[in-house]
Amino acid sequence: MGLAALATKTKAAALVIFGDATYHETQLNGNAAVRAAQAEAFKFNLMAGTRAVPAQPEDVAAILRKLASLRDEGLLTDEEFAAKRAEVIARI
């Protein structure tokens, strides 16, 4: 139910909160702007992931499939995909 509401939302606010507690707010108007901001936030969180423990081979395969899917959907550029792929493979 919550995801359906997000898919139809036409206005939203995007916030970037900095370490010193200041923030920057941008108003988003229209479905395309909201979807683009969601995609950027997702990419940021994906790229900012931490390296905890070495990934298991089956985990690596699943992560690589997910990254390829994101690239195919246009949410990651080829360069972002290649960089993240190299990072995932290095964890093996």
Stockholm file with secondary structure:
# STOCKHOLM 1.0

chainA/1-92         MGLAALATKTKAAALVIFGDATYHETQLNGNAAVRAAQAEAFKFNLMAGTRAVPAQPEDVAAILRKLASLRDEGLLTDEEFAAKRAEVIARI
#=GR chainA/1-92 SS CHHHHHHHCCEEEEEEECTTSCEEEEEEESHHHHHHHHHHHHHHHHHTCCCCSCCCHHHHHHHHHHHHHHHHTTSSCHHHHHHHHHHHHHTC
#=GC SS_cons        CHHHHHHHCCEEEEEEECTTSCEEEEEEESHHHHHHHHHHHHHHHHHTCCCCSCCCHHHHHHHHHHHHHHHHTTSSCHHHHHHHHHHHHHTC
//
